[in-house]
């Protein structure tokens, strides 16, 4: 008797029955496993998986450098232009990974966003995108002070950190999830 319990941001699998409280947080078609065998095969076969695997650490590296520049600029007032520009670069990479991630989700799950297996990650991603987009807008307009822009960037980065943790958790879940089917042992041997 397996059950799916969903908190606001994290999805956890436990052995129990659903309660009205846990059921209220669940998307309508919450999966019992992250990938079906067909989805796992599509995930492993598509080049978009590699694209995501390359872009995610690149984005995280840019995030780390940019976060350092933003905090350093807020503390010292130095290199503010570099800090402001680094957030724009981080946002461009974020948009790239969001578009390619939506394509990946379409290939693997049949829909561009909000597939049940990644529902909450996509919900939080929308907030991340909104904050980063707001940053680019105020940066472009130049109406806010540099300090206010950098504080908005920190808010965007906080939401990104939560979202990144969600995806890291899903990556770990995918690695721990055993395939639900195995090929029959035919007794055939490979020759060398």
Steps between C-alpha positions, in 0.01 A plus 500: 500500500709777361396862512617823359529794739569843361607806693497843341843463339619146565355171388559199720398139468405313818305189596167613639157611389433855376340740743264779398782747576759327282246437224420873485861581401522237227468578130206308355712233333799464731721213390608219728840498331699778338522332156304223338714259296397681178581842647835374628580367151405835341703687763806284433462524121453875456786744448308750715603302808866571420417866430340528845792313655745754355295816554410431864858503635592792271205697641599406855859615440377833360265527798789449743723761336211744467391447860853580614506817286157611624582447868846657460348802325235541770767483771765720339335693219772372265452339159129581499483502120649148491252382762203649315612354166565158655135477603396573142732221379356263761150590379588428135631157601187446714275574202707262287473217750128565545429481127715190449353350818148550367600326177653215707179474703295483177720222361499296822153568644297625202441853630713812511448587867333377816536128434393327822852373573638857493190698593633683807839561343326669208277704733803633689684553168226743398572707811872485428437619145273781623764633739781477245281665236413778744872550562576532129211744462619731779861467381395597148285791621772626732241655731609307810822563686778246457449387861129439443575308181753282682254434782244389242769276350554344844127425524514342153806300606329379816212363293749346257680326788172344617420390143850360446462295820172362365668388177801355680260298713321376187832406343583296809153339494550406134833339578353305790188391312551154367355427157158342539574236241792279415582320183456124517817300535527309173822330590670659201866579544700771334805392309823693493 
